[in-house]
Amino acid sequence: MKLNILKPASGSVKSSKRIGRGTGSGKGGTSTRGHKGAKSRSGYSSKFGFEGGQMPLYRRVPKFGFTNPGKVVFKGINLDVLQTLVEKTGSKVVDPQLLQSNGLMSKNDKVKILGRGELKASVDVKVHAFSEAAIAAIEKAGGKATKI
C-alpha cells in the first residue's frame, strides 16, 4: 500500500450537482429552482414562520396559561415506600441524603411524605413537608416527623 494509491471507498463520495452549467446537464436554465417567484431569485430569505401571507401558526393559535415561577413542587413519597427503604437499609433516620442515595429523589427535589400504606418501623423522618395522615402514622409507629 502506498499513499498515492489511497482513495475513498466506492460509493462513499458523491459528485456534487453541477447546477447552471447549460441545458445539456439537465440542471441548466432554472438551476433547479423552478420558474419565477421570489424563491427563484438570489438573495431570497423569508421571515421565520412566514406562510406566504396566510395567517401564521403562531398567530392563529391563542396564548393561554401561566407558569408561576414561585411555585414549590414536592416529590411525593408514600409510607409504604418509606417502610421498604427502612427494611432495606436498616436506618433509623430518613433524610434527603438517604433518599437521594437510594434513588428516590434527585439533588434539588423537595420531598413530601404522603399517607398511603403502613409504617411499622419507628424512624425519625426529616424532610421538607408531610401530609397530616403521614404525621399521624409516623408518630403512631413511635417515630418523629421533623420539617427541614
C-alpha positions as CSV (number, residue, x, y, z in Angstrom):
1,M,0.0,0.0,0.0
2,K,1.3,3.4,-1.0
3,L,0.0,6.9,-0.3
4,N,-0.5,7.7,-3.9
5,I,-2.9,4.7,-4.3
6,L,-5.2,5.6,-1.4
7,K,-8.8,6.6,-2.4
8,P,-12.2,6.6,-0.6
9,A,-14.3,3.5,-0.5
10,S,-16.5,3.2,-3.6
11,G,-19.9,4.8,-3.1
12,S,-18.8,6.9,-0.1
13,V,-18.2,10.1,-2.0
14,K,-20.9,11.6,-4.3
15,S,-20.1,14.1,-7.0
16,S,-21.8,17.4,-6.5
17,K,-24.7,18.6,-8.7
18,R,-23.2,21.0,-11.4
19,I,-26.1,23.5,-11.4
20,G,-26.5,26.2,-14.0
21,R,-24.0,24.7,-16.5
22,G,-26.1,24.6,-19.6
23,T,-29.2,22.8,-20.8
24,G,-27.3,19.7,-21.7
25,S,-26.6,19.0,-18.0
26,G,-30.3,18.8,-17.2
27,K,-29.9,21.4,-14.5
28,G,-29.3,24.5,-16.5
29,G,-31.9,27.1,-17.3
30,T,-33.7,27.5,-13.9
31,S,-30.9,25.8,-12.0
32,T,-33.3,23.5,-10.1
33,R,-35.2,26.5,-8.6
34,G,-38.5,26.2,-10.6
35,H,-40.0,29.2,-12.5
36,K,-40.2,32.8,-11.4
37,G,-41.2,34.0,-7.9
38,A,-39.1,35.2,-5.0
39,K,-37.7,31.8,-4.2
40,S,-36.1,31.6,-7.6
41,R,-34.2,34.8,-7.1
42,S,-30.8,35.2,-5.5
43,G,-30.7,36.7,-2.0
44,Y,-34.2,35.4,-1.1
45,S,-34.9,34.7,2.6
46,S,-38.3,34.6,4.3
47,K,-39.2,35.7,7.8
48,F,-39.3,32.9,10.4
49,G,-42.8,31.5,10.5
50,F,-43.8,33.2,7.2
51,E,-46.6,31.2,5.4
52,G,-47.0,33.1,2.2
53,G,-49.3,35.7,3.5
54,Q,-51.6,33.2,5.3
55,M,-52.1,34.0,9.0
56,P,-49.1,32.1,10.5
57,L,-49.5,29.4,13.1
58,Y,-48.0,31.4,15.9
59,R,-50.7,34.0,15.4
60,R,-53.6,31.6,14.7
61,V,-53.1,29.6,18.0
62,P,-54.1,31.6,21.1
63,K,-51.9,32.1,24.1
64,F,-53.2,30.7,27.4
65,G,-52.0,29.6,30.8
66,F,-49.5,30.8,33.3
67,T,-46.4,29.3,34.9
68,N,-45.8,30.5,38.4
69,P,-42.1,30.9,38.9
70,G,-42.5,30.9,42.7
71,K,-44.4,27.6,42.9
72,V,-42.9,24.9,45.1
73,V,-43.2,21.4,43.7
74,F,-42.8,18.5,46.0
75,K,-41.7,14.9,45.2
76,G,-44.3,12.7,46.9
77,I,-43.0,9.6,48.8
78,N,-45.6,7.3,50.5
79,L,-45.3,5.5,53.8
80,D,-45.1,2.0,52.2
81,V,-42.1,3.2,50.1
82,L,-40.5,4.5,53.3
83,Q,-41.1,1.2,55.1
84,T,-39.4,-0.8,52.3
85,L,-36.5,1.7,52.4
86,V,-36.1,1.2,56.2
87,E,-36.2,-2.6,55.8
88,K,-33.6,-2.4,53.1
89,T,-31.2,-0.1,54.7
90,G,-31.9,-0.6,58.4
91,S,-31.6,3.1,59.0
92,K,-33.3,4.8,62.0
93,V,-33.1,8.3,60.4
94,V,-34.7,9.1,57.0
95,D,-33.3,12.3,55.5
96,P,-32.8,13.7,52.0
97,Q,-29.3,12.3,51.7
98,L,-30.6,8.7,52.4
99,L,-33.5,9.2,49.9
100,Q,-31.1,10.6,47.3
101,S,-28.6,7.7,47.7
102,N,-31.4,5.2,47.2
103,G,-32.7,6.9,44.0
104,L,-36.0,8.2,45.5
105,M,-35.2,11.8,44.8
106,S,-32.7,13.9,42.9
107,K,-30.4,16.6,44.3
108,N,-32.7,19.7,44.1
109,D,-36.1,18.0,44.8
110,K,-38.2,18.9,47.8
111,V,-39.9,15.9,49.4
112,K,-43.3,15.5,50.9
113,I,-44.2,12.3,52.8
114,L,-47.7,11.1,51.9
115,G,-50.0,8.8,53.9
116,R,-50.6,5.8,51.6
117,G,-49.5,2.4,53.1
118,E,-48.4,1.5,56.6
119,L,-45.3,2.3,58.5
120,K,-44.3,-0.3,61.2
121,A,-40.7,0.9,62.0
122,S,-40.1,3.8,64.3
123,V,-38.0,6.2,62.4
124,D,-37.0,9.8,62.6
125,V,-38.1,11.4,59.3
126,K,-36.5,14.8,58.3
127,V,-37.9,16.1,55.1
128,H,-39.5,19.3,53.7
129,A,-43.2,18.6,54.1
130,F,-45.7,16.0,55.5
131,S,-49.4,15.3,55.0
132,E,-51.5,15.1,58.2
133,A,-52.1,11.4,57.7
134,A,-48.4,10.8,57.3
135,I,-47.5,12.6,60.5
136,A,-50.2,10.6,62.4
137,A,-48.9,7.3,61.1
138,I,-45.2,8.1,61.8
139,E,-46.0,9.2,65.4
140,K,-48.3,6.1,65.9
141,A,-45.3,3.9,64.9
142,G,-43.2,5.6,67.6
143,G,-41.2,7.8,65.2
144,K,-40.8,11.6,64.8
145,A,-41.7,13.8,61.8
146,T,-39.4,16.8,61.5
147,K,-39.7,19.5,58.8
148,I,-36.5,20.8,57.4
